[in-house]
């Protein structure tokens, strides 16, 4: 979308999940509820981890960062959709659209890297327990998180700069937010370079993290087979919650990919996108708080302290 085209193209139209007027109040109430639940539950996770000294470990440090990313992740898409439904407007400005795409791409990448780092943390805890505190030192933990943000920041920035040079052939985006793939569909320019970088970014932000997760769990499973039943249960409780979150995130992302490949309906693809953009961030804190004994205990102490105050 070349510079001279920006004045003619000042906004896009987000068609949303449905154009049926009767469904709008239901969609507004549903997504507002899911958004509030997601934000409040993830804030509770962050507050619990920061306030309980027993949870000041690498695993819960990464978990609190994951909760922060989930809050930002859902906040890049749902609030704008709620405003559009409430005002019965589908408009989103050109700059707002690119900004939404930019932050969404960053947060997807950071989410993938954090899940990979957490898998590595489980690998070290189970396969190298005696050296765990030495390997997973605070400096390394902070460095891994910062590197995740730095890498995705530059990858997302390059995406936006490449999109910004294209010329649009339409303004309607059949989605409830500005996704990179949808922006490339409404351009009349040659997108070869854009698509090439999409493959590079997918390898860096998608294939590499998944490979790291698979390798970590292959080593974990190999170690578990050599343990007694009691140690197996304790080890599985260490990484069980993370495995559930990884399965949920990868499963929903795979479902979105398959739905977009098997159907030509953009509306069906956008509905499938709800799974990983809204449902997954909402379920993550429930999985960690329900399956993790330490987290349940810390939540109980936090809520008990809060209720005992005058």
N, C-alpha and C positions, 0 to 999 in steps of 0.2 A: 504494500500500500504506500505508494510513493508520496513524497512530501506535497506535490501539487494536488494529490487526490484527497488530502486530509480535510480541506475545506468543504469539498463536496460530500465526503464521507465523514460526518461528524458523530454518527451514532450507529449502533446495531439494534436489531430487534431480537430479543430472546423469547422464543415461542413457548418455552416452559415445558412442563410435563403434559399438560392438557389445555386445550382451548375451550373446553366445555365450561360455561359460566356457573353451572350448578355444582361443579366439583371444586371451584376456587375456595369457598369457605372451609371445606373439608381439608384441602391441601394446606391451607394457611394454618389451621389448628393443628394438623398432624406434624408439620415441619417445625412449627413454633415449639410444640411440646418436645420433639426430638432434640431440637437445638438447645433448649433450656436444660433438659436432662443431661445432655452431653457436656455442656459447659459446667454445670454444677457438680456432676460426678467427677469430672477430671480435676476441677479446682479442689475438690475434697481430697483426691489422691495426692495432689501437690502439697496441700496443707498438712496432711497426715505424715507424709514423708519428711517434710521440713521440720515438723514439731516433735517427732519421736526420735530420740537418739538411737534406738535399736535399729532404725531403718536407714541410718547414715552409712550405707554400704554402696558399692558400685552398682549392684543390681537395681536398687531403689532410686539411685541417682539417675540411671538411664530411664527408669519407669516414669519418674517425675518429668523428665524431658520429653518423653513420649506423650504424656498427658498434655503438656504445654503445646506440643506440635498438633495434637488432635483438636485442641481448642481453636488454634489458629486455622487449622485445616478446614474445619466445618464453618468457621467464621468468614472464610473467603467466598463462600458460595451461598449459604442459606439466608443470611440477612438480606442480601440484595434481592433474592427470590421472594422473600416475605414482603419486602417493600413494593415490589412490582405487583404482587397479588393484591396487596392492600390498596394500592393506588390505581389498580387496573391499568397499569402501564407496562409495556414490554421494552421500553427504551433503556439502553445503556450506552453511555458515551464511548467514543473510540478510545480515549485515554483510560477510562475506567475498565474497559474490556481488556486492554493489554495489561493493565495493572493486575487485574484478577487472574489472567493467564500466568503472569510472572510469579505471583505469590503461590498460586496453586501448584505450579511446576516445582518451585522450591520445596514446598511442604511435602509433596509426594516423595521427592528424592530424599529428604531428611528422614521421613518416616521409614523408608526402605533401609537406609543406612543404620538407623537406630535399632531396628529389628535385627539387622545383621550383627551389630555390636553386642546386643543382648544375647544373641545365640553364641557368640564368641565368649561372652562372660560365663554362660552356662557351661561351655566346653572347658574353660579353664577351671571352674569350680568343681567339676566332676572328674575330669581327666588329670588335672594337676592340682589337687587340693592343698598340698603342702606348700606350693609356690604361689598360691592364689593372691595373697596380700602383696607379694613382691611384684607379680606380673600386673595385676589390676590395681596399680597405685593411683592415687588421686590425680597426679599430673597426666598420666596416660588417659584416664577417663575424660578429663576436661579436653585434652587434645583431640581425642576421637570425636567428641561432640562438635567441637569447633571446626574440625576438618570436614565433617558432614555438611555443616552450614556453608562453609566456604566453597566447597566443590559444587554444591547445588546452586549456590548464588551465581556463579559464573556460567554454569550450564544454562540456567534459566535466562540469564541476561543475553547470552548468545542467541537463544531461541527468539527472544523478543526483538533483538536487532535484525535478525533475518526476516521475521514476519513484517517488520516495519518498512522494509524495502519493497513489499509486494503491493500490487494494485487489486482492489476488491472488485468483484463482479456482482456482488449482491450484499444486502444488509441483513437478511433474515438468517438467524442461527437457530436451528431446531434443537435447542438444548436449554437447560435451566441455568447454565453458566457458560462463560467463555472458555472453552477448552481448546487447546492448541490444534487438535485434529479438525475441529469444526471451523476454526479460522482459516485453515489451509483449504478447506472445501469451498469457501466463498471467494476465492481469489481467481483472477484470470491470468496471473503471471505464471511463469515457469517455477515450479516448486521443487525442482530436482535437488538443489542445495539444501533446502529446508528438510526434505524427506531424508536426505543422506545424513544430516545432522541428527534427525530424529532417531535413526538407527544407531548412531554413535552414542547418543544420550541414553537410549534404551539399554544398550549394552553396559554402559557405565552405571546408570542408576537403577537398572532392573536386573539384568542377567548376572552382573558381578555380585550384588547383594544376595540374590537367590542361591548362587553357587556357594557363597560363603556360608549361608545358613545350612544348605544341604551337607556341606563338608563337616561343619561343626556337629550336626546331629548324627552323621554317620560315625564320627568318632565317639560321640556320647553313647550311642547304641552299642558300639563295640565294647566300651568300658562297662556298660550296664550288664552285658552278658556274663562278665567275669565277676560280678558282685553277688553277695548274698541277698536274700529276699528283703531283709530289713534295710540294707543299704540301697537296694534298688528303689524301694518306696521313698526313702528320704531324698535320693537323687532326683527321682521323677517329680517330687513335690517342688524341687528347686526350679525346674525348667518347664513344668507342666503348663502353667499359665501362659508362659511365653509361646509354647508350642501351639496352644489353642489360638492365641492372637495371630501368630504367623499363618496358621491354617485358614483362619477367617479372612485375613487380608489377602493372601494369595488366592484363596478360593473365589472370593468376590471379584478380584481383579481378573482372574481367568474367565469368570463368568461374563464379565463385561466384554472381554476380548472376543470370546466365542460368539456372544450375541451380536457384536458389531460385524463379525466375519460371516455369520450365517444368515443375517437378515439385512435387508436394504432399508429398513425403517429406522430413521434417525430417532423417532420418538421412543421406539422400543429400546434402542441403545441408551438413550438418556435416562429411561426408567431403570435400566440395569446399572447405570452409573451411581444411582442412589445408594446401592449396596456398599460400595467402598468409600463414597464421599460423605455419607451421613450415617448409615447403619453401623459400619465398623468403628468409627470414633465413639459412637454411643455405647457399644457393647464392650469395648476394651476395659474400661474401669470396672464394670460388673464382673468380667472374667477374672481380673486380678484380685478384686476384693473378695470374691466368693471362693476361689480356689486356693488362695494363699493364706495360710494360717497366721503368719506374722502380720500381714496386712489387716486381717480381720481383727486381730488383737489390738493393733494400733488404732484402728477405726473405733473400736469399742472404748478404748481409753480416751480418745479425743472427744467422742460424743458424750462420754460419761463426765469428763471434765467440764465440757460446755454446759451440760444440763445441771451440774452441781453449783454453778456460779449463780449468785443472786441477780 
